[in-house]
Amino acid sequence: MKVLVASALILVGSCATLRHSEKIDNLKNSISYNDEPVVKKYLGTINEEELKAHVEEISSDKYNGRMTGEEGHNEVCDYIRSYYKTIGINAPESHSDYYQKVPKDALPENLNESQNVIAYIKGSEFPNEYIYIAAHSDHEGIIDGQIYPGADDNGSGTASVFEMAEAFSQAANNGNGPKRSIVFLHVTAEEVGLHGSRYYTNNPIFPLDNTIATLNIDMIGRVDDRHKDNEDYIYVIGADRMSTELHFIIQEANSSFTDLSLDYKYNDDSDPNRYYYRSDHYNFALKDIPVVFFFNGEHEDYTKPTDTADKINYPLLVKRTKLIFATAWYLANSPKSLSPIIL
């Protein structure tokens, strides 16, 4: 009798596993780009020269390291705002100057009022559903008389968002979407405790209940020691924690367009670095929004005055930006909304 029960349990377990495997296979097979030539057209607008120009500007010494609330960071925020005006991407109607003010009382002591910078493209079919593409704009400022330029942290992420915004804008002008609204969010005060993104998620301009996903970009322009022999990689963190589909969409975007090595080392919840909790996507995750954090890992110039624009790997920055753009494109243009289900 015990043998028969044990055998029955094994059989049930096998069937359950099979059903789960079938669900996984069905989900993977449902994800495909039916418009690859169109996607490739706009991927082609993402280029090394423009990324380099933006990183060099953002990490320029004239901004004194972009400390939250200080003049240099305010000037960078104006540069960000001016960029969106130049390429014709609108501000939210409720914040026509592109700024969401982050008051002094929402920031650590001794910091001045700051601002998040927000631009968006309204979706053509599902305008009340939102995809966020986010990067923080602040850095360490001046420490002991030395400017911390933050070319990788996070000039690289800011420049990447710019290039994606321009690509989506060109697509929209040509009648090619996006079907869902895309919000380009440049948050302040990340370096001092994720305060800009926390303020935004507690005071959202667009309803978070209608937010499909947040793609966060923080440091994607360098190579860490772990990948010195294979530079074509990116760390992908958090995508599978609230949506198995998001995890597979990134894989499909990569296999279709970029062929990077997707490294999940830091996605392990037991990883002592706890990167999942250390950048701005986390405040969206706390609101039950599927998120992903794209990251290149730490390197010898991380949070040092030597994090300069000449050390950015621009060809690699192009590839990584293309991966994120292709992911955002799928999310924005898929006939069905992202499923917030973990299989």
C-alpha positions as CSV (number, residue, x, y, z in Angstrom):
1,M,0.0,0.0,0.0
2,K,2.8,2.4,0.9
3,V,4.5,1.6,-2.4
4,L,1.3,2.3,-4.3
5,V,0.8,5.7,-2.5
6,A,4.4,6.7,-3.2
7,S,4.1,5.8,-6.8
8,A,0.9,7.7,-7.1
9,L,2.6,10.8,-5.5
10,I,5.4,10.5,-8.0
11,L,3.0,10.3,-10.9
12,V,1.0,13.3,-9.6
13,G,4.2,15.3,-9.1
14,S,5.4,14.4,-12.6
15,C,2.1,15.5,-14.1
16,A,2.3,18.8,-12.2
17,T,5.8,19.4,-13.4
18,L,4.8,18.6,-16.9
19,R,1.9,21.1,-16.7
20,H,4.3,23.7,-15.4
21,S,6.8,23.0,-18.1
22,E,4.0,23.3,-20.7
23,K,3.0,26.7,-19.3
24,I,6.6,27.9,-19.5
25,D,6.9,26.6,-23.1
26,N,3.6,28.2,-24.1
27,L,4.6,31.5,-22.6
28,K,8.0,31.5,-24.3
29,N,6.5,30.5,-27.6
30,S,3.9,33.4,-27.3
31,I,6.7,36.0,-27.2
32,S,7.9,37.0,-30.7
33,Y,8.6,40.2,-32.7
34,N,6.3,40.3,-35.6
35,D,7.8,43.6,-36.7
36,E,11.5,42.9,-36.6
37,P,12.4,45.1,-39.6
38,V,10.6,48.0,-38.0
39,V,12.4,47.5,-34.7
40,K,15.7,47.2,-36.4
41,K,15.1,50.4,-38.2
42,Y,14.8,52.4,-35.0
43,L,17.6,50.4,-33.3
44,G,19.7,51.8,-36.0
45,T,19.2,55.3,-34.8
46,I,21.0,54.5,-31.5
47,N,24.6,55.4,-32.2
48,E,27.9,55.7,-30.4
49,E,28.6,59.3,-31.3
50,E,25.4,60.7,-29.7
51,L,25.8,58.5,-26.6
52,K,29.3,59.8,-26.2
53,A,28.3,63.4,-26.6
54,H,25.7,63.0,-23.9
55,V,27.9,61.2,-21.5
56,E,30.7,63.8,-21.9
57,E,28.2,66.6,-21.3
58,I,26.6,65.0,-18.3
59,S,29.9,64.1,-16.6
60,S,31.5,67.4,-17.4
61,D,33.3,69.1,-14.5
62,K,31.2,72.2,-15.0
63,Y,28.4,70.4,-13.2
64,N,30.5,69.8,-10.1
65,G,29.5,66.1,-9.8
66,R,25.7,66.7,-9.8
67,M,25.0,66.6,-6.1
68,T,21.3,66.6,-5.4
69,G,19.9,70.1,-4.8
70,E,23.1,71.9,-5.8
71,E,23.5,74.2,-8.8
72,G,25.4,71.7,-10.9
73,H,22.7,69.1,-10.6
74,N,20.0,71.7,-11.3
75,E,21.9,72.7,-14.5
76,V,22.0,69.1,-15.6
77,C,18.3,68.8,-15.0
78,D,17.8,71.8,-17.3
79,Y,20.0,70.1,-19.9
80,I,17.8,67.0,-19.7
81,R,14.7,69.1,-20.0
82,S,16.1,71.1,-22.9
83,Y,17.0,67.8,-24.7
84,Y,13.3,66.7,-24.7
85,K,12.2,70.1,-25.9
86,T,14.7,69.9,-28.7
87,I,13.5,66.5,-30.0
88,G,9.9,67.4,-29.5
89,I,8.9,65.0,-26.7
90,N,6.2,66.5,-24.4
91,A,6.1,67.1,-20.7
92,P,3.1,65.7,-18.7
93,E,0.2,68.1,-18.9
94,S,0.1,68.5,-15.1
95,H,3.9,69.4,-15.1
96,S,4.4,71.5,-18.2
97,D,7.9,72.5,-17.2
98,Y,9.0,68.8,-17.2
99,Y,9.8,69.1,-13.5
100,Q,8.3,67.3,-10.5
101,K,9.7,69.3,-7.5
102,V,11.0,67.1,-4.7
103,P,10.8,69.2,-1.6
104,K,13.5,69.7,1.0
105,D,11.5,67.8,3.6
106,A,11.5,64.7,1.3
107,L,15.3,64.6,1.2
108,P,18.0,64.0,3.8
109,E,19.1,66.9,6.0
110,N,21.3,69.6,4.5
111,L,20.1,69.0,1.0
112,N,18.2,71.6,-1.0
113,E,14.9,71.1,-2.9
114,S,15.5,69.1,-6.1
115,Q,13.5,67.8,-9.0
116,N,12.7,64.7,-11.1
117,V,12.6,65.3,-14.8
118,I,9.7,63.7,-16.7
119,A,8.9,63.5,-20.4
120,Y,6.5,61.1,-22.2
121,I,5.1,59.9,-25.4
122,K,1.4,59.2,-25.4
123,G,0.3,55.8,-26.6
124,S,-1.7,55.5,-29.8
125,E,-4.0,52.6,-28.7
126,F,-3.6,52.2,-24.9
127,P,-2.7,55.7,-23.8
128,N,-3.6,55.0,-20.2
129,E,-1.1,52.2,-19.8
130,Y,2.4,53.2,-19.0
131,I,6.0,51.9,-19.5
132,Y,8.7,53.7,-17.5
133,I,12.2,54.0,-18.6
134,A,14.2,55.4,-15.7
135,A,17.7,56.5,-14.8
136,H,19.0,58.7,-12.0
137,S,20.6,62.0,-12.9
138,D,22.5,62.9,-9.6
139,H,25.9,61.8,-8.4
140,E,28.4,62.3,-5.5
141,G,29.2,66.0,-6.0
142,I,32.6,67.3,-4.7
143,I,34.4,65.4,-2.0
144,D,37.6,66.6,-0.4
145,G,38.0,69.1,-3.2
146,Q,37.7,66.5,-6.0
147,I,34.9,66.4,-8.5
148,Y,33.2,63.0,-8.9
149,P,32.0,63.1,-12.6
150,G,29.9,59.9,-12.5
151,A,30.3,59.1,-16.2
152,D,29.2,55.5,-15.8
153,D,27.2,56.3,-12.6
154,N,24.9,57.4,-14.1
155,G,25.9,59.4,-17.2
156,S,25.7,56.2,-19.1
157,G,22.1,55.4,-18.0
158,T,21.0,59.0,-18.7
159,A,22.5,59.0,-22.2
160,S,20.9,55.6,-22.9
161,V,17.4,57.0,-22.0
162,F,18.0,59.9,-24.3
163,E,18.8,57.7,-27.3
164,M,15.8,55.5,-26.6
165,A,13.6,58.5,-26.3
166,E,14.8,59.8,-29.7
167,A,14.2,56.4,-31.3
168,F,10.7,56.2,-30.0
169,S,10.0,59.8,-31.0
170,Q,11.1,59.1,-34.6
171,A,9.0,56.0,-34.6
172,A,6.0,57.9,-33.4
173,N,6.5,60.6,-36.0
174,N,6.6,57.9,-38.7
175,G,3.3,56.4,-37.5
176,N,5.0,53.4,-35.7
177,G,3.7,53.6,-32.2
178,P,4.2,53.2,-29.3
179,K,0.7,51.8,-28.6
180,R,1.2,52.3,-24.8
181,S,2.5,55.5,-23.3
182,I,6.2,55.7,-22.5
183,V,7.4,57.8,-19.6
184,F,11.1,58.8,-19.5
185,L,11.9,59.4,-15.9
186,H,15.1,61.0,-14.7
187,V,15.1,60.8,-10.9
188,T,17.1,62.8,-8.4
189,A,18.6,61.8,-5.1
190,E,19.4,58.1,-5.9
191,E,22.9,58.4,-4.5
192,V,21.6,59.6,-1.1
193,G,19.0,56.9,-0.6
194,L,16.6,56.5,-3.6
195,H,14.6,59.5,-2.5
196,G,13.7,60.9,-5.9
197,S,12.1,57.6,-7.0
198,R,10.4,57.2,-3.6
199,Y,8.9,60.6,-3.9
200,Y,7.7,59.9,-7.4
201,T,6.1,56.5,-6.5
202,N,4.4,58.2,-3.5
203,N,3.2,61.1,-5.6
204,P,2.9,59.6,-9.2
205,I,2.0,61.8,-12.1
206,F,0.6,58.9,-14.0
207,P,-1.4,56.2,-12.1
208,L,0.8,53.4,-10.9
209,D,-2.2,51.0,-11.1
210,N,-1.9,51.4,-14.9
211,T,1.9,50.9,-15.0
212,I,3.0,47.9,-17.0
213,A,6.7,47.8,-16.0
214,T,9.6,49.9,-15.1
215,L,13.0,49.5,-16.8
216,N,15.7,51.0,-14.7
217,I,19.2,51.8,-16.1
218,D,22.0,52.5,-13.6
219,M,25.6,52.0,-14.9
220,I,25.7,50.3,-18.2
221,G,28.9,51.8,-19.8
222,R,31.7,49.8,-18.3
223,V,33.0,46.2,-17.8
224,D,33.6,44.6,-14.4
225,D,36.4,42.2,-13.5
226,R,34.2,39.2,-13.8
227,H,33.8,39.8,-17.6
228,K,37.2,41.1,-18.7
229,D,37.4,38.1,-21.1
230,N,33.8,38.5,-22.4
231,E,32.7,42.1,-22.5
232,D,29.4,41.4,-24.3
233,Y,27.2,41.0,-21.2
234,I,24.7,42.8,-19.0
235,Y,23.5,42.0,-15.5
236,V,19.7,41.6,-15.5
237,I,18.2,41.9,-12.0
238,G,14.7,41.5,-10.8
239,A,12.8,40.8,-14.0
240,D,11.5,37.4,-12.9
241,R,10.4,38.4,-9.4
242,M,6.9,39.8,-10.4
243,S,6.5,38.7,-14.0
244,T,7.9,35.6,-15.7
245,E,6.8,37.1,-18.9
246,L,9.0,40.1,-18.5
247,H,12.0,37.8,-17.9
248,F,11.3,35.9,-21.1
249,I,10.6,39.1,-23.1
250,I,14.2,40.3,-22.3
251,Q,15.6,37.0,-23.4
252,E,13.6,37.2,-26.7
253,A,14.8,40.8,-27.3
254,N,18.3,39.7,-26.7
255,S,18.2,36.7,-29.0
256,S,16.4,38.7,-31.7
257,F,18.6,41.8,-31.8
258,T,21.7,42.0,-29.5
259,D,23.1,38.6,-28.5
260,L,24.6,39.8,-25.2
261,S,25.3,37.4,-22.4
262,L,22.5,37.9,-19.8
263,D,24.1,37.5,-16.4
264,Y,21.8,36.7,-13.5
265,K,24.4,36.4,-10.8
266,Y,23.1,39.4,-8.9
267,N,19.5,38.4,-9.4
268,D,19.9,35.8,-6.6
269,D,18.0,37.0,-3.6
270,S,20.8,35.6,-1.4
271,D,23.4,37.7,-3.1
272,P,25.2,39.7,-0.4
273,N,25.4,42.8,-2.7
274,R,21.6,43.2,-2.6
275,Y,21.6,45.2,-5.8
276,Y,17.9,44.6,-6.3
277,Y,17.3,46.9,-3.3
278,R,19.8,49.5,-4.2
279,S,18.5,51.4,-7.2
280,D,15.4,53.3,-8.2
281,H,13.4,50.3,-9.6
282,Y,13.0,49.1,-6.1
283,N,10.5,51.8,-5.2
284,F,8.3,50.7,-8.1
285,A,8.6,47.1,-7.0
286,L,7.3,48.1,-3.6
287,K,4.2,49.2,-5.4
288,D,3.8,45.8,-7.0
289,I,5.0,46.9,-10.4
290,P,7.2,44.5,-12.5
291,V,10.7,45.9,-12.7
292,V,14.1,45.1,-14.2
293,F,17.4,46.6,-13.3
294,F,20.1,46.7,-16.1
295,F,23.6,47.0,-14.6
296,N,27.2,46.5,-15.6
297,G,28.6,45.7,-12.1
298,E,31.1,47.6,-10.1
299,H,34.6,48.4,-11.5
300,E,37.7,50.1,-10.3
301,D,36.3,53.6,-10.8
302,Y,33.0,53.0,-9.1
303,T,32.1,56.1,-6.9
304,K,35.5,57.6,-7.5
305,P,36.7,60.8,-9.1
306,T,38.2,58.6,-11.9
307,D,34.8,57.6,-13.3
308,T,35.3,59.7,-16.4
309,A,33.8,59.7,-19.9
310,D,36.9,58.5,-21.7
311,K,36.7,55.2,-19.9
312,I,33.2,54.3,-21.2
313,N,33.0,51.4,-23.6
314,Y,30.7,53.2,-26.1
315,P,30.2,50.2,-28.6
316,L,29.1,48.2,-25.6
317,L,26.9,51.0,-24.4
318,V,25.2,51.0,-27.8
319,K,24.5,47.2,-27.6
320,R,23.1,47.5,-24.1
321,T,20.9,50.4,-25.0
322,K,19.5,48.5,-28.0
323,L,18.6,45.6,-25.7
324,I,16.6,47.8,-23.4
325,F,15.0,49.6,-26.3
326,A,13.9,46.3,-27.9
327,T,12.5,45.2,-24.5
328,A,10.6,48.5,-24.1
329,W,9.3,48.3,-27.7
330,Y,7.8,44.9,-27.1
331,L,6.2,46.0,-23.9
332,A,4.8,49.1,-25.5
333,N,3.5,47.5,-28.7
334,S,2.4,44.0,-27.7
335,P,-1.3,43.4,-28.4
336,K,-1.7,42.1,-24.8
337,S,-0.5,43.8,-21.6
338,L,2.3,42.2,-19.6
339,S,1.2,39.4,-17.4
340,P,2.2,40.1,-13.7
341,I,2.3,36.4,-13.0
342,I,5.2,34.3,-11.7
343,L,5.2,30.7,-13.1
